[in-house]
Amino acid sequence: MKKIRLATGLILVMAALTQKATAQYYFYDNNYYDNPIVFELGGSVGIMNCLTDLGGKKGIGKKFIKDLNFGNTQFAGGLYVNVIYKNAVALRLEGTFGQVKAYDSILKKVKTSTFGRYERNLSFRSNVTEFMAAMEIHPLYIFKKYDENTEAPRFSPYAMFGVGFFSFNPQAKLLNKWVDLQPLSTEGQGFTEYPKSKPYSLQQISIPVGVGVKYELSPMLNVRAEYVYRILNTDYLDDVSTTYVDPTLYSNYFTGTKLTNALLLNDRQYELDPTHITSAGDQRGNSKNNDAYFTFNVKVGLILGREKVRR
């Protein structure tokens, strides 16, 4: 009951503040009034990619764009709602939907310089569903005031940051079927023999940070181009982070198809070299750097709250 009362109180306060603010008109341009608070409803289409332990470029692996495989780019889309105060700051709620993937076989042409990453021969894909709350900062409107005698700029570069909640589910393809990797404990997660290796959650928190530019097509419609990078608190977006485990332990925990899948998918070097022997403790991933994913989107937004000047 206390939570319901608190939520009801917050809604009433926000409604009162909005009503008070919207009673104070000022000019957007010569033809439209602008309320201090307006709303924006919109959608986005674009691309999504990731930076994980898998794939990359030649060498031992680098940070950020130096190790990015553009060939892994996937489609992404979303919906959002903005509450905008005097065009200067905005609070946004947004849902984003896409997919990420990476695979070591992309390194085939440079395999002699990948320090075993090509031979590791691992791969993954994962659908990503994300919901975020973010703030936008528009500096052109913060540091300069506009009125009926000074037309506001149509272009508005901005920065944004916030907090997100996302779900994912890494999978690998085996015999033409996609198999969920998290239940297979590919790095001994949950095994008593590996007490430091804990099962990872498929729902995580992200910190989105980004930049964009907005262009006002009309008082009621705008378009944006926006890049957003997600800082993650997990290194298991691709199900790869630390070291190989002793494969004989799987029979202590799994049976049937699950046992077979775990044995075939935790180490796939045998597919390239049937004579290869992997030892427990050999490096499988790099836990020093968490994974990340990002989007580049084009957004179209409809503005609600501006009113035409009556002459």
ZAFI-516051 format. One record per residue (C-alpha): chain; x, y, z; residue number from 1. Coordinates in nm, 3 decimals. Each point is the difference from the previous one (the first is absolute). Example, Ala and Ser with C-alpha at 12.3 -4.5 7.8 and 13.67 -1.06 7.14 Angstrom:
REM residues 2
   tormar        xx        yy        zz   balo
        A     1.230    -0.450     0.780      1
        A     0.137     0.344    -0.066      2
END
This chain:
REM residues 311
   tormar        xx        yy        zz   balo
        A     0.000     0.000     0.000      1
        A     0.281     0.239     0.083      2
        A     0.152    -0.051    -0.346      3
        A    -0.337     0.063    -0.166      4
        A    -0.053     0.319     0.203      5
        A     0.353     0.120    -0.083      6
        A    -0.047    -0.066    -0.372      7
        A    -0.338     0.175     0.004      8
        A     0.152     0.298     0.178      9
        A     0.285     0.027    -0.253     10
        A    -0.244    -0.012    -0.291     11
        A    -0.213     0.276     0.154     12
        A     0.306     0.218     0.063     13
        A     0.126    -0.048    -0.358     14
        A    -0.345     0.078    -0.136     15
        A    -0.019     0.320     0.206     16
        A     0.346     0.111    -0.110     17
        A    -0.079    -0.075    -0.362     18
        A    -0.327     0.193     0.017     19
        A     0.178     0.297     0.156     20
        A     0.280    -0.007    -0.254     21
        A    -0.226    -0.039    -0.301     22
        A    -0.190     0.313     0.097     23
        A     0.314     0.202    -0.074     24
        A     0.027     0.047    -0.377     25
        A     0.290     0.137    -0.196     26
        A     0.072     0.012    -0.372     27
        A     0.148    -0.299    -0.182     28
        A    -0.001     0.204    -0.322     29
        A    -0.224     0.261    -0.162     30
        A    -0.276    -0.255    -0.054     31
        A     0.006    -0.218     0.312     32
        A    -0.004     0.040     0.373     33
        A     0.223    -0.229     0.201     34
        A    -0.082    -0.135     0.343     35
        A     0.286    -0.030     0.249     36
        A    -0.079    -0.372     0.005     37
        A    -0.080    -0.189    -0.321     38
        A    -0.017    -0.369    -0.076     39
        A     0.157    -0.204    -0.278     40
        A    -0.111    -0.341    -0.123     41
        A     0.224    -0.178    -0.245     42
        A     0.158    -0.308    -0.148     43
        A     0.344    -0.098    -0.122     44
        A     0.165    -0.229    -0.253     45
        A     0.369    -0.071    -0.023     46
        A     0.277    -0.245     0.075     47
        A     0.143    -0.184     0.300     48
        A     0.347    -0.147     0.050     49
        A     0.209    -0.125     0.290     50
        A     0.350    -0.019     0.143     51
        A     0.060    -0.335     0.171     52
        A     0.274    -0.260     0.043     53
        A    -0.086    -0.162    -0.334     54
        A     0.107     0.105    -0.347     55
        A     0.187     0.327    -0.026     56
        A     0.298     0.073    -0.217     57
        A     0.358    -0.122    -0.026     58
        A     0.227     0.016     0.301     59
        A    -0.079    -0.074     0.363     60
        A    -0.318     0.206     0.002     61
        A    -0.049     0.373     0.043     62
        A    -0.249     0.228     0.166     63
        A    -0.303     0.160    -0.156     64
        A    -0.020     0.070    -0.373     65
        A     0.352    -0.130    -0.073     66
        A    -0.131    -0.354     0.060     67
        A    -0.344     0.044    -0.154     68
        A    -0.132    -0.226    -0.277     69
        A    -0.246     0.206    -0.203     70
        A    -0.112    -0.321    -0.173     71
        A    -0.180    -0.098     0.323     72
        A    -0.234     0.300    -0.019     73
        A    -0.367    -0.088     0.051     74
        A    -0.333     0.184    -0.031     75
        A    -0.144     0.182     0.303     76
        A    -0.314     0.200     0.066     77
        A    -0.187     0.163     0.283     78
        A    -0.269     0.229     0.140     79
        A     0.039     0.292     0.237     80
        A    -0.178     0.281     0.182     81
        A     0.168     0.327     0.103     82
        A    -0.102     0.267     0.248     83
        A     0.183     0.316    -0.114     84
        A     0.055     0.312     0.208     85
        A     0.057     0.321    -0.201     86
        A     0.178    -0.207    -0.270     87
        A     0.307    -0.004     0.228     88
        A    -0.035    -0.319     0.202     89
        A    -0.215    -0.308    -0.046     90
        A    -0.088    -0.315     0.189     91
        A    -0.042    -0.302    -0.223     92
        A    -0.146    -0.348     0.038     93
        A     0.099    -0.232    -0.284     94
        A    -0.026    -0.362    -0.104     95
        A     0.262    -0.140    -0.240     96
        A    -0.009    -0.338    -0.172     97
        A     0.280    -0.158    -0.201     98
        A     0.254    -0.278    -0.030     99
        A     0.375    -0.036     0.047    100
        A     0.237    -0.269    -0.125    101
        A     0.369    -0.081    -0.032    102
        A     0.209    -0.294    -0.115    103
        A     0.368    -0.088    -0.002    104
        A    -0.012    -0.140    -0.353    105
        A    -0.011     0.359    -0.129    106
        A     0.375     0.006     0.076    107
        A     0.082    -0.268    -0.256    108
        A     0.186     0.235    -0.237    109
        A     0.227     0.121     0.282    110
        A     0.010    -0.320     0.205    111
        A     0.380    -0.008     0.021    112
        A    -0.005     0.322     0.205    113
        A    -0.295    -0.056     0.235    114
        A     0.186    -0.180     0.283    115
        A    -0.239    -0.297    -0.002    116
        A    -0.327     0.195    -0.022    117
        A    -0.080    -0.139    -0.344    118
        A     0.082    -0.355     0.114    119
        A    -0.228     0.047     0.304    120
        A    -0.285    -0.020    -0.252    121
        A    -0.280     0.125     0.225    122
        A    -0.304     0.199    -0.109    123
        A    -0.327     0.139     0.132    124
        A    -0.312     0.197    -0.075    125
        A    -0.247     0.161     0.240    126
        A    -0.319     0.196    -0.025    127
        A     0.008     0.315     0.213    128
        A    -0.302     0.170     0.157    129
        A     0.076     0.321     0.186    130
        A    -0.199     0.260     0.192    131
        A     0.174     0.319     0.107    132
        A    -0.065     0.325     0.182    133
        A     0.230     0.277    -0.123    134
        A     0.059     0.374     0.012    135
        A     0.079     0.214    -0.303    136
        A     0.205     0.321     0.022    137
        A    -0.035     0.252    -0.288    138
        A     0.274     0.263     0.051    139
        A    -0.121     0.242    -0.270    140
        A    -0.315     0.058     0.206    141
        A     0.171     0.000     0.338    142
        A     0.252     0.275    -0.071    143
        A    -0.222     0.225    -0.213    144
        A    -0.360     0.114     0.032    145
        A    -0.233     0.034    -0.298    146
        A    -0.315     0.209    -0.034    147
        A    -0.231     0.134    -0.273    148
        A     0.281     0.224    -0.124    149
        A     0.264    -0.273    -0.014    150
        A    -0.081    -0.314    -0.195    151
        A     0.108    -0.321     0.172    152
        A     0.244    -0.224    -0.192    153
        A    -0.142    -0.291    -0.195    154
        A     0.311    -0.208     0.076    155
        A     0.064    -0.097     0.360    156
        A     0.295    -0.222     0.092    157
        A    -0.038    -0.174     0.336    158
        A     0.151    -0.246     0.243    159
        A    -0.192    -0.266     0.191    160
        A     0.058    -0.238     0.288    161
        A    -0.213    -0.222     0.218    162
        A    -0.059    -0.346     0.138    163
        A    -0.138    -0.301    -0.182    164
        A    -0.130    -0.348     0.069    165
        A     0.060    -0.259    -0.271    166
        A    -0.054    -0.369    -0.059    167
        A     0.213    -0.225    -0.220    168
        A     0.047    -0.370    -0.070    169
        A     0.324    -0.115    -0.168    170
        A    -0.041    -0.292    -0.238    171
        A     0.230    -0.205    -0.222    172
        A    -0.086    -0.203    -0.308    173
        A     0.050    -0.375     0.023    174
        A    -0.113    -0.239    -0.273    175
        A    -0.215     0.274    -0.155    176
        A    -0.179     0.071     0.329    177
        A     0.043     0.297     0.232    178
        A     0.085    -0.108     0.354    179
        A    -0.025     0.220     0.312    180
        A     0.347     0.027     0.156    181
        A    -0.066     0.135     0.349    182
        A    -0.158    -0.325     0.135    183
        A     0.306    -0.199    -0.118    184
        A     0.247     0.157     0.249    185
        A     0.265     0.021    -0.270    186
        A     0.250     0.145     0.249    187
        A    -0.110    -0.209     0.298    188
        A    -0.252     0.251     0.134    189
        A    -0.171    -0.154     0.302    190
        A     0.237    -0.296     0.028    191
        A     0.132    -0.064     0.349    192
        A     0.345    -0.060    -0.154    193
        A    -0.002     0.365    -0.116    194
        A    -0.137     0.196     0.298    195
        A     0.101     0.336    -0.149    196
        A    -0.195    -0.062    -0.320    197
        A    -0.360     0.102     0.066    198
        A    -0.294    -0.041    -0.240    199
        A    -0.063     0.328    -0.179    200
        A    -0.340     0.163    -0.031    201
        A    -0.165     0.052    -0.339    202
        A    -0.140     0.333     0.125    203
        A     0.254     0.273     0.069    204
        A     0.039     0.372     0.061    205
        A     0.166     0.221    -0.262    206
        A     0.124     0.359    -0.003    207
        A    -0.085     0.157    -0.338    208
        A     0.200     0.305    -0.106    209
        A    -0.024     0.166    -0.337    210
        A    -0.012     0.300    -0.229    211
        A    -0.239     0.109    -0.268    212
        A    -0.131     0.282    -0.211    213
        A    -0.365     0.102    -0.038    214
        A    -0.145     0.185    -0.298    215
        A    -0.342     0.167     0.017    216
        A    -0.184    -0.073    -0.324    217
        A    -0.297     0.199     0.128    218
        A    -0.141     0.113     0.335    219
        A    -0.163    -0.344     0.030    220
        A     0.259    -0.233    -0.151    221
        A     0.373    -0.062     0.041    222
        A     0.262    -0.252    -0.106    223
        A     0.310    -0.109     0.190    224
        A     0.321    -0.190    -0.058    225
        A     0.129    -0.156     0.321    226
        A     0.285    -0.223     0.118    227
        A    -0.032    -0.172     0.339    228
        A     0.265    -0.219     0.166    229
        A    -0.097    -0.232     0.285    230
        A     0.239    -0.054     0.289    231
        A    -0.078    -0.346     0.140    232
        A     0.058    -0.168     0.333    233
        A     0.046    -0.344    -0.157    234
        A     0.262    -0.174    -0.211    235
        A    -0.242    -0.273    -0.106    236
        A    -0.194     0.166    -0.281    237
        A     0.176    -0.257    -0.221    238
        A     0.026    -0.275     0.270    239
        A     0.381     0.032    -0.006    240
        A     0.210     0.152     0.278    241
        A     0.261    -0.210     0.183    242
        A     0.148    -0.349    -0.047    243
        A    -0.086    -0.349    -0.118    244
        A    -0.122    -0.250     0.257    245
        A     0.065    -0.370     0.046    246
        A    -0.249    -0.160    -0.245    247
        A    -0.023    -0.321     0.205    248
        A    -0.194     0.198     0.265    249
        A    -0.301     0.051    -0.225    250
        A    -0.121    -0.356     0.054    251
        A    -0.031     0.081     0.373    252
        A    -0.260     0.268    -0.072    253
        A    -0.165    -0.070    -0.336    254
        A    -0.146    -0.295    -0.188    255
        A    -0.139    -0.069    -0.344    256
        A    -0.016     0.276    -0.260    257
        A     0.112     0.266     0.247    258
        A     0.317    -0.196     0.076    259
        A     0.072    -0.049    -0.370    260
        A    -0.055     0.369    -0.077    261
        A     0.224     0.112     0.287    262
        A     0.285    -0.225    -0.114    263
        A    -0.028     0.114    -0.362    264
        A    -0.048     0.373     0.060    265
        A     0.229     0.092     0.290    266
        A     0.306    -0.074    -0.218    267
        A    -0.026    -0.009    -0.381    268
        A     0.365    -0.008    -0.096    269
        A    -0.042    -0.366    -0.098    270
        A    -0.204     0.113    -0.304    271
        A     0.310     0.159    -0.154    272
        A     0.261    -0.237     0.144    273
        A    -0.124    -0.342     0.119    274
        A     0.341    -0.065     0.159    275
        A    -0.010     0.309     0.221    276
        A    -0.007    -0.058     0.375    277
        A    -0.134     0.276     0.224    278
        A     0.104    -0.001     0.364    279
        A    -0.215     0.121     0.288    280
        A     0.108     0.353     0.084    281
        A     0.101     0.095    -0.354    282
        A    -0.112     0.349    -0.096    283
        A    -0.345     0.018    -0.157    284
        A    -0.078     0.371     0.035    285
        A     0.123     0.321     0.159    286
        A    -0.181     0.093     0.320    287
        A     0.190     0.330     0.039    288
        A    -0.241     0.182    -0.232    289
        A    -0.378    -0.030     0.011    290
        A    -0.199    -0.036    -0.319    291
        A    -0.191     0.287    -0.158    292
        A    -0.248     0.072    -0.276    293
        A    -0.108     0.315    -0.181    294
        A    -0.258     0.134    -0.242    295
        A    -0.010     0.261    -0.273    296
        A    -0.357     0.105    -0.073    297
        A    -0.204     0.243    -0.203    298
        A    -0.300     0.121     0.200    299
        A    -0.320     0.175    -0.101    300
        A    -0.192     0.185     0.271    301
        A    -0.346     0.159     0.020    302
        A    -0.024     0.305     0.229    303
        A    -0.310     0.050     0.213    304
        A    -0.066     0.326     0.185    305
        A     0.077     0.279    -0.246    306
        A    -0.295     0.215    -0.106    307
        A    -0.053     0.206    -0.312    308
        A    -0.014     0.377     0.046    309
        A    -0.348     0.139    -0.063    310
        A     0.008     0.317    -0.206    311
END
